[in-house]
Amino acid sequence: MAAPPLDVLRHYRALLAGDPRLSVALCWVAVTAPNLDVQGVADRLHGRPRTSLREAVSPWEVPPDGPPHPSVGLAPGGIGIFEQNGYLAASPACLSRVSAGGRACGVYWDVDGNNRLTFAAGGRIVLSVDAMEPEDRDGEVTAEVAPGVAALEGVVAADDEEWQQGALVAVELYTGVRLTSQWLGSPHPYAVLARPAPPGATAEPLDDPDTVLRRSFARAGASAQWAVIRELAGELRGRFGLGEYAVADDVLESLARRSAFSDADRLREELTWPLTGAWREREGEVPQEEDPRWRRMQAGRALTVLAGGPGHRAKGFDAFHHAGLALGAGWDEVRAGLLRLLG
């Protein structure tokens, strides 16, 4: 934990204080890569070449309805993406694509406090963090992301109501790209993302087994989706002894009734935090993939996402991602069974 650069923190304090809309909801992505221009970022964001860019207007003047309309424009230090009607641009799928050959960092939050700060580099997600609770994170704190994470932790420790400012500080420290009131007030072209990437999708080939599972799940009917959720939840409970936690059994009972378990606070306090704490007590003793506590924590996080039912959109990685980390080599067999349920 470290104090953030005071000038950077002061900048974002002033930015949020000067425009109350930013504190209500925000999606901001900063990209830095050699020889990458606005059109190239828009193409990667959409996942298609020659993405159409509409007329340049202020991000606040972009049509708020319909498919996502992220503004894309040159910003101090790189290229910025601002989405005022959603947060697709900050999803793992989009961040993976726009970070190829460089770095990208995205943050979003909404009126309910749902949020995610995600670091990407070289076409992959490096780390995903809950900005309100920085200890809740997935991935690796590499040397490159460490200054941003430490700054966020320092801001939240000093004043937990400044987590939004801390998240924006982290984005700038990682990418060198600054969000300013001048940028928000200037015209930038915007892209229309006609076919948003499915939740949890990545920049993997379309025939990648996990991508096939996600696509099949997204296309399936509600009955098949509930069947997959119940099957995977039961598998994780059994293999990792999650029945030790009463809330895990309550989740399975809800899923058996095809009903989402909506008490996110209880899940966090009675499942996610205890599992994370147990892992951190001995973190680093063995590689993560070989650490049963780490794999059990991933199983708990998968169950937490599954608890929301078919319509739940994960703040960070999806349930299949966490299940794959938990199960390791056993994921191939479980995934094949889930695909059979999907027909």
Secondary structure, 3 states (H helix, E strand, C coil): CCCCCHHHHHHHHHHHHHCCHHHHCEEEEEEECCCCCHHHHHHHHHCCCCCCEEEEECHHHCCCCCCCCCEEEEECCEEEEECCCCCHHHCHHHHHHHCCCCEEEEEEECCCCCEEEEEEECCEEEEEECCCCCCCEEECCCCCCHHHHHHHHHHHHHCHHHHHHHHHHHHHHHHCCCCCHHHHHCCEEEECCCCCCCCCCCCCCCCCHHHHHHHHHHHCCHHHHHHHHHHHHHHHHHHHCHHHCHHHHHHHHHHHCCCCCCCHHHHHHHHHHHHHHHHHCCCCCCCHHHCHHHHHHHHHHHHHHHCCCCCCCCCCCCHHHHHHHHHHHHHHHHHHHHHHHCC
